[in-house]
Amino acid sequence: MTTELPSCPLDGINLNETTVESAATQLFEYAAALPASDVFLTAHENSICISVRHLGTFRRVAAIAASAGRNFINHIKATAGMDVAQRRRPADGRWLCPMNDGRKLDVRVSTIPTLHGEDMAIRLLDSSVGLMEISSLGFHRANLNILMGLLQRPSGLILVTGPAGAGKTTTLYSCLQQLNDGTHKINTIEDPIEYVIDGIRQSQVNPRIRLGFPDLLVSVLRQSPDIIMVGEIRDPITAETAVRAANSGQLVFATLHAPIAAGAVDSMLALDVVPYFLSTCLIGVVSQRLVRTLCEKCKMSFDLSAAPQTFDDIKQYLEPGQGECLYSAPGCEACHGEGYTGRTGVSEVLRVTNEIRQMIVERKRAREINDMAVSQGMLDLRRSALLKVAQGVTSTEEVFRRIPTEYLLPHD
């Protein structure tokens, strides 16, 4: 069901009747109140459309005249320290936007030229929210116990995988916060720095001066850290250096694009990492997705007595009373008619055992490594998602919307 967010104050606004500064404040107050993670201004022939990403879903909320929209974009570019005159090349900027309630939004701006003008993407980060504890990220206790065990290791490589917007960076920050007890020297390499953490040495890549992940990682190793976080492994040099650091005695965290935890091995090997070196340093992989959580105000249950086998695969993980119903929410005023009010993680945590190390050396396929991990007790992505449904946290529709079907269906 398609639902509408509350009316945006800029819908049909005439910038001749208000200042650009006031309009920008109204837009950011609206986005922060939803809350939205991103705001998008897209150029069309006769208008500028304003859209938001709310709970991971892209929604159009307003449209303004093209001429007014260009003024609006120029104002945001100037505020973010960008070159207003440069419209033919992509550009980036940033500033702290004060809210009426005293909060400050960390605003990251990116522009790109398109057919009818500049498109602008604005990432919003509420610095007052702070870091999340690992226990609040949605990990099932079986996966949480494995992850907490990995964090106690003195060295090795821990990878966090998933698509863009899956909460990988949030998980990394939570892990670092857990380890930030004053007994470790921790360095990070980020693009950009999203949270400032007291006690951690944070460095940001700078493409303008050709300072990328590989260059910073080599320099960070000279700082003799105990723990290193690499924002993302994108290229063979970063992959090789991260593996070398993990094999040299550091505990290294990094994000990587891979569909499932076992797929991280394929992704690293595709970046020309030597299988033997990867097998000796890789200690664990977290794979995750974010799903929306049902609104408690309008959540409804549907009896499953006619299909008692629905949750047979996860029976051992269920508490008494769970798995007897399916849940959905039609929408109400409290959830803006969406049926959902927040998001939580669905994850799997692969612990690298001796058997899996041997499979890495032999370049076994991701599916074979996944099957081995499941046989050794890993709660995989499919069953983690089923648990969220059985517990009434989310709906089956949301799970199938967020997680590709091939990872939800059982296989032989």
Secondary structure as UniProt FT lines:
FT   TURN            9..12
FT   TURN            15..16
FT   HELIX           20..33
FT   TURN            34..35
FT   STRAND          38..43
FT   STRAND          47..54
FT   TURN            55..56
FT   STRAND          57..65
FT   HELIX           66..79
FT   TURN            80..81
FT   TURN            84..85
FT   STRAND          91..98
FT   TURN            100..101
FT   STRAND          104..114
FT   TURN            115..116
FT   STRAND          117..126
FT   TURN            127..129
FT   HELIX           134..136
FT   HELIX           141..151
FT   STRAND          156..161
FT   TURN            164..165
FT   HELIX           168..179
FT   STRAND          186..190
FT   TURN            198..199
FT   STRAND          201..204
FT   HELIX           207..209
FT   HELIX           213..221
FT   TURN            222..223
FT   STRAND          227..230
FT   HELIX           236..247
FT   TURN            248..249
FT   STRAND          251..256
FT   TURN            261..262
FT   HELIX           263..270
FT   TURN            271..272
FT   HELIX           275..281
FT   STRAND          282..294
FT   TURN            296..298
FT   STRAND          300..303
FT   TURN            305..306
FT   TURN            308..311
FT   HELIX           312..317
FT   TURN            320..323
FT   STRAND          325..328
FT   TURN            333..337
FT   STRAND          340..351
FT   HELIX           354..361
FT   TURN            362..363
FT   HELIX           366..375
FT   TURN            376..377
FT   HELIX           381..390
FT   TURN            391..392
FT   HELIX           396..402
FT   HELIX           405..407
//
